[in-house]
């Protein structure tokens, strides 16, 4: 056998998808959240989570707020904080420009914005707003992506990451409903193996290629 | 290529890695394994290690005119970290134009490139080395491909949709279709990767209701084993 690693999972797209799932679900973004009515019906079938099941009150059906969804006031606080955010020159694009306060949404997040948000802003944004065990799990996954994207890697450290990421995903499973876990959410468990075999992710992800497409260098 | 750039093509051999620290693909297991299996190839440090990337994009920057352009880009891994993956050292080898994505037919479009790569691998090509001022036969090897997840399915021919989406777990996972959501869910599909006797394995309440995980992580199949499996289906 010649090649140990034939095809690479692209860390850039995985990170983006994981970030979007987390952010849209926690901030309850209409249309994009994974915590919808259908998902609550599935919770009743596959999980033992009574406080997330739909409540029938006569002809009305109520969807109780899940512990991982922020209240409206807290959401506004996060968006206000994002609006006032300033970064060092060259660290990230101007994320405050993307905040739409009226609709409570972020518009036009690029891949790299998601990358910065996932790795540095998630622990800061949700601190004290979410219950501690949920914040812990989100911080762990945020740190996982930060460590795996490091340009200088220790082999022992990667082996530790490989063990920890499974536990982190299990912690997320205790929090979020089954519909949250699409195939992309599963792939982080295989990333440390690819890093061990193929080397740092900077040589195997799509940022440089996508930039080449955009700049029209071709 | 300038003499200074040509000199850098042997960087990966002259550089001495610190044990247990990875800064370049040449520190990874895949590269070392490749060199040990093909000593003739690795004896000439000027031989090129390549990566291949394809990605679809819309050149008209609008979703009104649906068009999907698939550039195929090769990149050189011999160079030091500061030069590797720079736009100057990425080579556009072909563009696949099509109103829609080429899908599995991408194989047909990639054929000329594969032929060229096979030729470069087996017989090589006579090249002038400007830094050492003599001719030599250069060979090239494709290390891996880089794709986003849908394109991964096109290039590797492993369907990245539905319950069998994960190319590592393959059929050994417990993904299921959500009754109401209608989509495949990978909920509770990671417990077999936990160490034996981990407390989450026996937890029946917080995960998939009533499930105790007894399976252990299955071994990753090697390329040859995979080939044997696929050959059984013929075609």
Interface residues (C-beta under 8 A of the other chain):
Chain A: X1 X2 X3 X4 X5 X6 X7 X8 X9 X10 X12 X13 X14 X38 X39 X41 X42 X45 X46 X47 X48 X151 X152 X153 X154 X155 X156 X163 X166 X167 X169 X170 X173 X174 X178 X179 X180 X181 X182 X183 X184 X185 X186 X187 X189 X190 X193 X195 X196 X197 X198 X199 X200 X202 X203 X204 X205 X206 X208 X209 X210 X211 X212 X213 X215 X217 X218
Chain B: X20 X21 X22 X23 X24 X25 X26 X27 X28 X29 X30 X31 X33 X34 X37 X38 X51 X53 X55 X57 X71 X73 X75 X77 X81 X84 X85 X86 X87 X90 X92 X95 X143 X144 X145 X146 X147 X148 X149 X152 X155 X156 X160 X161 X165 X166 X167 X168 X169 X173 X175 X178 X179 X180 X181 X182 X183 X184 X185 X186 X187 X188 X189 X190 X191 X193 X194 X195 X198 X200 X204 X205 X206 X207 X208 X209 X220 X222 X223 X224
